Amino acid sequence: MHTATPLLLTPAQVAAELGVGRSTVYELFASGELRSVKIGSARRVRSADLRAYVEGLS
């Protein structure tokens, strides 16, 4: 099954979606404003968590 929206996004993909730099994405992780999951040493963001973050901005 292939979906148009990936389940997990890299910090670079999140940065591109939000129009910010990767360092800003990592700051959002550190502050707890944006949830992430750790897979090995890599951070990923669930699409649903990114959507919830954006909806909470308004």
N, CA and C of each residue as an Amber inpcrd file, in Angstrom:
protein
   174
   0.8440000  -1.1760000   0.0000000   0.0000000   0.0000000   0.0000000
   0.8920000   1.2430000   0.0000000   0.6890000   2.1150000  -0.9500000
   1.4720000   3.3430000  -1.0530000   0.5370000   4.5230000  -0.8450000
   0.9000000   5.4060000   0.0660000   0.0870000   6.5910000   0.3150000
   0.8050000   7.8180000  -0.2180000   0.0410000   8.8410000  -0.5260000
   0.6240000  10.0760000  -1.0420000   1.4560000  10.7680000   0.0320000
   1.0150000  10.7010000   1.2860000   1.7310000  11.3100000   2.3890000
   2.4730000  10.2230000   3.1530000   3.7930000  10.3580000   3.3060000
   4.5250000   9.3350000   4.0530000   4.1110000   9.3440000   5.5240000
   4.1850000   8.1900000   6.1680000   3.8460000   8.0990000   7.5880000
   4.8370000   8.8550000   8.4490000   6.1110000   8.7740000   8.0810000
   7.1690000   9.4270000   8.8440000   7.9440000  10.3810000   7.9540000
   8.2570000  11.5440000   8.5070000   8.9940000  12.5710000   7.7760000
  10.3410000  12.8130000   8.4440000  11.3480000  13.0990000   7.6450000
  12.6570000  13.4630000   8.1840000  12.6080000  14.9200000   8.6490000
  13.5400000  15.3210000   9.5110000  13.5990000  16.7300000   9.8950000
  13.7330000  17.6630000   8.6830000  14.4700000  17.2450000   7.6620000
  14.6100000  18.0710000   6.4560000  13.2690000  18.2210000   5.7410000
  12.4860000  17.1520000   5.6810000  11.1640000  17.2310000   5.0500000
  10.2350000  18.1310000   5.8550000  10.3010000  18.0180000   7.1810000
   9.4770000  18.8670000   8.0460000   9.8620000  20.3290000   7.8440000
  11.1590000  20.6010000   7.8060000  11.6350000  21.9690000   7.5970000
  11.1130000  22.5260000   6.2830000  11.1510000  21.7200000   5.2320000
  10.6620000  22.1690000   3.9260000   9.1640000  22.4440000   3.9720000
   8.4130000  21.5900000   4.6480000   6.9590000  21.7840000   4.7490000
   6.6170000  23.0620000   5.5070000   7.3850000  23.3560000   6.5570000
   7.1070000  24.5280000   7.3910000   7.7740000  25.7970000   6.8770000
   8.7220000  25.6450000   5.9600000   9.4390000  26.8080000   5.4480000
  10.4280000  27.3760000   6.4490000  11.0270000  26.4880000   7.2540000
  12.0190000  26.8920000   8.2490000  13.2710000  26.0430000   8.0520000
  14.3110000  26.3590000   8.7890000  15.5390000  25.5740000   8.7210000
  15.4660000  24.3330000   9.6000000  16.3680000  23.3860000   9.3480000
  16.3920000  22.1610000  10.1560000  16.6730000  22.4610000  11.6200000
  17.5020000  23.4630000  11.8960000  17.8050000  23.7830000  13.2930000
  16.5430000  24.2180000  14.0320000  15.6490000  24.9070000  13.3490000
  14.3770000  25.2970000  13.9600000  13.5400000  24.0680000  14.2790000
  13.5600000  23.0850000  13.3960000  12.8260000  21.8390000  13.6430000
  13.3750000  21.1580000  14.8930000  14.6960000  21.0970000  15.0320000
  15.2910000  20.4780000  16.2190000  14.9610000  21.2710000  17.4850000
  14.8450000  22.5870000  17.3770000  14.4250000  23.4040000  18.5200000
  12.9860000  23.0720000  18.9110000  12.1290000  22.8430000  17.9130000
  10.7450000  22.4450000  18.1910000  10.7030000  21.0860000  18.8870000
  11.5840000  20.1650000  18.5040000  11.6790000  18.8670000  19.1870000
  12.0810000  19.0830000  20.6450000  13.1360000  19.8720000  20.8480000
  13.6890000  20.0770000  22.1900000  12.6890000  20.7400000  23.1290000
  11.8920000  21.6570000  22.5940000  10.9170000  22.3660000  23.4250000
   9.6520000  21.5550000  23.6620000   9.4910000  20.4720000  22.9100000
   8.2870000  19.6570000  23.0470000   7.1130000  20.1620000  22.2320000
   7.3300000  21.2240000  21.4610000   6.2380000  21.7710000  20.6430000
   5.8570000  20.8400000  19.5010000   6.8300000  20.0860000  18.9980000
   6.5980000  19.1500000  17.9010000   7.1040000  17.7860000  18.3330000
   6.2040000  16.8210000  18.3360000   6.5670000  15.4670000  18.7470000
   7.3860000  14.7810000  17.6660000   8.3110000  13.9560000  18.1150000
   9.1030000  13.1600000  17.1770000   9.3070000  11.7760000  17.7720000
   9.6700000  10.8500000  16.9180000  10.0120000   9.5020000  17.3640000
  11.4640000   9.2520000  16.9890000  12.1110000   8.4310000  17.7690000
  13.5080000   8.1160000  17.5020000  13.5810000   6.6830000  16.9940000
  14.1930000   6.5120000  15.8440000  14.4110000   5.1960000  15.2550000
  15.9220000   5.0340000  15.1380000  16.4850000   4.2410000  16.0200000
  17.9420000   4.1820000  16.1020000  18.4410000   5.5390000  16.5640000
  19.2910000   6.1510000  15.7800000  19.7700000   7.4960000  16.1250000
  19.0490000   8.5790000  15.3250000  18.1020000   8.1780000  14.4880000
  17.4120000   9.1310000  13.6100000  16.1040000   9.6110000  14.2280000
  15.8090000  10.8760000  14.0380000  14.5350000  11.4580000  14.4600000
  13.5940000  11.4830000  13.2730000  12.3390000  11.1670000  13.5210000
  11.3040000  11.2280000  12.4920000  10.0530000  11.8390000  13.1120000
   9.2210000  12.4420000  12.2710000   7.9700000  13.0540000  12.7170000
   6.8230000  12.3530000  12.0110000   5.8560000  11.8990000  12.7880000
   4.6680000  11.3050000  12.1830000   3.8930000  12.4070000  11.4640000
   3.3510000  12.0900000  10.3150000   2.5700000  13.0690000   9.5440000
   1.4460000  13.6500000  10.3870000   0.8000000  12.8060000  11.1840000
  -0.3030000  13.2640000  12.0350000   0.1820000  14.2790000  13.0660000
   1.3950000  14.0890000  13.6060000   1.9350000  15.0350000  14.5840000
   2.2700000  16.3730000  13.9370000   2.7720000  16.3440000  12.7070000
   3.0450000  17.5940000  11.9970000   1.7450000  18.3360000  11.7250000
   0.7290000  17.6100000  11.2980000  -0.5790000  18.2070000  11.0280000
  -1.1500000  18.8390000  12.3050000  -1.0480000  18.1260000  13.4320000
  -1.5510000  18.6480000  14.7070000  -0.7920000  19.9080000  15.1200000
   0.5170000  19.9190000  14.9060000   1.3140000  21.1000000  15.2300000
   0.8530000  22.3000000  14.4100000   0.6900000  22.1070000  13.1160000
   0.2810000  23.2040000  12.2310000  -1.1160000  23.6970000  12.6030000
  -2.0200000  22.7800000  12.8930000  -3.3790000  23.1810000  13.2780000
  -3.3780000  23.9680000  14.5780000  -2.4320000  23.6780000  15.4600000
  -2.3390000  24.3850000  16.7320000  -1.7220000  25.7650000  16.6260000
  -1.1860000  26.1240000  15.4730000  -0.5610000  27.4340000  15.2960000
  -1.5740000  28.5630000  15.1930000  -2.7750000  28.2480000  14.7530000
  -3.7520000  29.3290000  14.5410000  -4.4560000  29.7370000  15.8070000
